[in-house]
Amino acid sequence: MGDGGKKRFVIDPHSPYYLHLLEGPDITVVIFDGKNYDLWVRAVRAALKSNNKLAFIESMLKRPIDEDGERFSEA
């Protein structure tokens, strides 16, 4: 083993845990100004859904499981 025995954590590109280089803080062009919540929340939800990330805010996503079948602990 050339990696010092460390486990590698590889995320499938179709997984909600996968974060592409271009997915960042600028997920929507709608800026929340305190008055446009309805428009902003629809834009944010659409952006999260298109990036396969909506489950994060809907509390439907479970913690990932490592190679040994154990769930990763919270940091």
ROSE-4610 file (N, C-alpha, C; in Angstrom, 1 decimal, always signed):
// ROSE-4610
residu = [M/M/M/G/G/G/D/D/D/G/G/G/G/G/G/K/K/K/K/K/K/R/R/R/F/F/F/V/V/V/I/I/I/D/D/D/P/P/P/H/H/H/S/S/S/P/P/P/Y/Y/Y/Y/Y/Y/L/L/L/H/H/H/L/L/L/L/L/L/E/E/E/G/G/G/P/P/P/D/D/D/I/I/I/T/T/T/V/V/V/V/V/V/I/I/I/F/F/F/D/D/D/G/G/G/K/K/K/N/N/N/Y/Y/Y/D/D/D/L/L/L/W/W/W/V/V/V/R/R/R/A/A/A/V/V/V/R/R/R/A/A/A/A/A/A/L/L/L/K/K/K/S/S/S/N/N/N/N/N/N/K/K/K/L/L/L/A/A/A/F/F/F/I/I/I/E/E/E/S/S/S/M/M/M/L/L/L/K/K/K/R/R/R/P/P/P/I/I/I/D/D/D/E/E/E/D/D/D/G/G/G/E/E/E/R/R/R/F/F/F/S/S/S/E/E/E/A/A/A]
num = [1/1/1/2/2/2/3/3/3/4/4/4/5/5/5/6/6/6/7/7/7/8/8/8/9/9/9/10/10/10/11/11/11/12/12/12/13/13/13/14/14/14/15/15/15/16/16/16/17/17/17/18/18/18/19/19/19/20/20/20/21/21/21/22/22/22/23/23/23/24/24/24/25/25/25/26/26/26/27/27/27/28/28/28/29/29/29/30/30/30/31/31/31/32/32/32/33/33/33/34/34/34/35/35/35/36/36/36/37/37/37/38/38/38/39/39/39/40/40/40/41/41/41/42/42/42/43/43/43/44/44/44/45/45/45/46/46/46/47/47/47/48/48/48/49/49/49/50/50/50/51/51/51/52/52/52/53/53/53/54/54/54/55/55/55/56/56/56/57/57/57/58/58/58/59/59/59/60/60/60/61/61/61/62/62/62/63/63/63/64/64/64/65/65/65/66/66/66/67/67/67/68/68/68/69/69/69/70/70/70/71/71/71/72/72/72/73/73/73/74/74/74/75/75/75]
x = [+0.8/+0.0/+0.9/+0.8/+1.6/+0.9/-0.3/-1.0/-0.9/+0.0/+0.2/-1.0/-1.7/-2.8/-4.1/-4.1/-5.3/-6.4/-7.7/-8.8/-9.1/-9.4/-9.8/-11.3/-11.8/-13.2/-13.5/-14.1/-14.5/-16.0/-16.4/-17.8/-18.3/-19.3/-19.9/-20.4/-20.2/-20.7/-22.2/-22.9/-24.4/-24.9/-24.0/-24.4/-24.7/-25.6/-25.9/-24.7/-23.8/-22.6/-21.5/-21.6/-20.7/-20.8/-19.7/-19.7/-18.8/-19.4/-18.6/-17.9/-16.8/-16.0/-16.8/-17.8/-18.6/-19.8/-20.1/-21.1/-20.6/-21.0/-20.5/-21.6/-21.2/-22.1/-23.1/-22.7/-23.6/-24.6/-25.5/-26.4/-27.6/-27.9/-29.1/-28.8/-29.4/-29.2/-30.2/-31.2/-32.1/-31.5/-31.3/-30.7/-31.8/-31.8/-32.8/-32.6/-33.7/-33.6/-34.5/-35.1/-36.0/-37.4/-37.7/-39.1/-39.5/-38.5/-38.8/-38.6/-39.0/-38.8/-39.4/-40.6/-41.3/-40.5/-40.1/-39.3/-38.0/-37.3/-36.0/-36.0/-37.0/-37.0/-37.3/-38.2/-38.4/-37.1/-36.4/-35.1/-34.1/-34.0/-33.0/-33.4/-34.7/-35.1/-34.9/-35.2/-34.9/-33.4/-32.6/-31.1/-30.6/-31.1/-30.7/-31.2/-32.4/-32.9/-32.1/-31.8/-31.1/-29.7/-29.1/-27.8/-27.8/-29.0/-29.2/-28.8/-29.2/-28.8/-30.1/-31.3/-32.5/-32.7/-32.2/-32.4/-31.7/-30.7/-30.0/-30.9/-31.7/-32.6/-33.9/-34.2/-35.5/-35.3/-34.1/-33.8/-34.1/-33.9/-34.2/-32.9/-31.7/-30.5/-29.8/-29.4/-28.7/-27.2/-26.5/-25.1/-24.5/-23.4/-22.8/-22.2/-22.1/-21.5/-20.1/-19.1/-17.8/-17.7/-16.5/-16.2/-16.5/-16.4/-16.7/-18.1/-19.0/-20.4/-20.8/-19.9/-20.3/-20.5/-21.5/-21.8/-20.7/-20.4/-19.4/-19.9/-19.1/-19.5/-19.6/-20.3/-20.4/-19.1/-18.6/-17.4/-17.5]
y = [-1.2/+0.0/+1.2/+2.0/+3.2/+4.4/+4.3/+5.4/+5.4/+4.6/+4.6/+3.9/+3.0/+2.3/+3.1/+4.3/+5.2/+4.7/+4.9/+4.5/+5.7/+5.3/+6.4/+6.5/+7.7/+7.9/+8.5/+7.6/+8.0/+8.2/+9.3/+9.6/+9.4/+8.7/+8.5/+9.8/+10.2/+11.5/+11.6/+10.5/+10.6/+10.7/+10.6/+10.7/+12.1/+12.3/+13.7/+14.3/+13.4/+13.9/+14.4/+14.1/+14.6/+16.1/+16.8/+18.2/+18.5/+18.9/+19.2/+20.6/+20.7/+21.9/+23.2/+23.1/+24.3/+24.5/+23.6/+23.8/+24.5/+25.7/+26.5/+27.4/+28.4/+29.3/+30.0/+30.2/+30.9/+30.0/+29.4/+28.4/+29.1/+30.3/+31.0/+32.4/+33.0/+34.4/+35.3/+34.7/+35.4/+35.7/+37.0/+37.4/+37.7/+37.1/+37.4/+38.8/+39.6/+41.0/+41.3/+40.2/+40.4/+40.5/+40.8/+40.9/+39.9/+39.2/+38.3/+36.8/+36.5/+35.1/+34.0/+34.2/+33.2/+32.9/+34.0/+33.8/+33.2/+33.7/+33.2/+31.7/+31.3/+29.9/+29.0/+29.4/+28.5/+28.4/+29.5/+29.5/+28.6/+28.7/+27.9/+26.4/+26.1/+24.7/+24.1/+24.9/+24.4/+24.2/+25.1/+24.9/+23.7/+23.5/+22.3/+21.0/+21.0/+19.8/+19.5/+20.5/+20.2/+19.7/+20.0/+19.6/+18.3/+17.7/+16.5/+16.8/+17.9/+18.3/+18.6/+18.5/+18.9/+18.1/+16.8/+16.0/+16.5/+17.3/+17.9/+18.8/+19.6/+20.5/+19.9/+18.8/+18.1/+17.1/+16.9/+16.0/+14.5/+14.2/+12.9/+12.1/+12.7/+12.1/+11.5/+10.3/+9.6/+9.8/+9.7/+9.8/+8.6/+8.9/+7.9/+6.7/+5.6/+4.4/+4.2/+3.9/+3.6/+2.2/+1.8/+0.5/-0.6/-0.4/-1.4/-1.5/-0.7/-0.8/+0.1/+1.0/+1.8/+3.2/+3.9/+5.3/+6.2/+7.2/+8.2/+9.0/+9.4/+10.1/+11.6/+12.4/+13.8/+14.4/+15.4/+16.1/+17.0]
z = [+0.0/+0.0/+0.0/-1.0/-1.1/-0.4/+0.1/+0.7/+2.2/+2.8/+4.2/+5.0/+4.3/+4.9/+5.1/+4.6/+4.7/+3.8/+4.3/+3.4/+2.5/+1.2/+0.3/+0.3/+0.2/+0.1/-1.2/-2.1/-3.4/-3.5/-4.0/-4.2/-5.6/-5.8/-7.2/-7.7/-8.9/-9.4/-9.4/-9.3/-9.2/-7.8/-6.8/-5.4/-5.0/-4.1/-3.6/-2.9/-2.4/-1.7/-2.6/-3.9/-4.9/-5.1/-5.1/-5.3/-6.5/-7.6/-8.8/-8.6/-9.3/-9.2/-9.4/-10.3/-10.7/-9.7/-8.8/-7.9/-6.7/-6.5/-5.4/-4.8/-4.1/-3.4/-4.3/-5.6/-6.5/-7.2/-6.4/-7.0/-7.7/-7.4/-8.1/-8.3/-9.3/-9.6/-8.8/-8.2/-7.3/-6.0/-5.7/-4.4/-3.4/-2.3/-1.2/-0.7/-0.8/-0.3/+0.9/+1.4/+2.6/+2.2/+0.9/+0.4/-0.6/-1.2/-2.3/-1.9/-0.6/-0.1/-1.1/-1.5/-2.3/-3.6/-4.3/-5.5/-5.2/-4.2/-3.8/-3.4/-2.6/-2.2/-3.3/-4.3/-5.5/-6.3/-6.4/-7.2/-6.5/-5.2/-4.5/-4.6/-4.4/-4.4/-5.8/-6.9/-8.2/-8.5/-8.0/-8.2/-7.4/-6.2/-5.4/-6.1/-6.5/-7.2/-8.5/-9.3/-10.5/-10.2/-9.1/-8.7/-7.8/-7.7/-6.9/-5.4/-4.9/-3.5/-2.6/-3.2/-2.5/-1.2/-1.2/+0.0/+1.2/+1.0/+2.2/+3.0/+2.4/+3.1/+3.5/+2.9/+3.2/+4.2/+4.8/+5.9/+5.4/+4.2/+3.7/+3.4/+3.7/+3.3/+4.6/+4.5/+5.6/+5.5/+6.6/+6.6/+5.7/+5.0/+4.1/+5.0/+4.3/+5.0/+4.4/+5.3/+4.8/+4.3/+3.9/+3.3/+4.3/+5.6/+6.6/+7.0/+6.3/+6.6/+7.8/+8.2/+9.4/+8.8/+9.5/+9.1/+9.6/+8.7/+9.1/+10.2/+11.2/+12.3/+12.0/+12.7/+12.5/+13.0/+12.3/+12.6/+13.7]
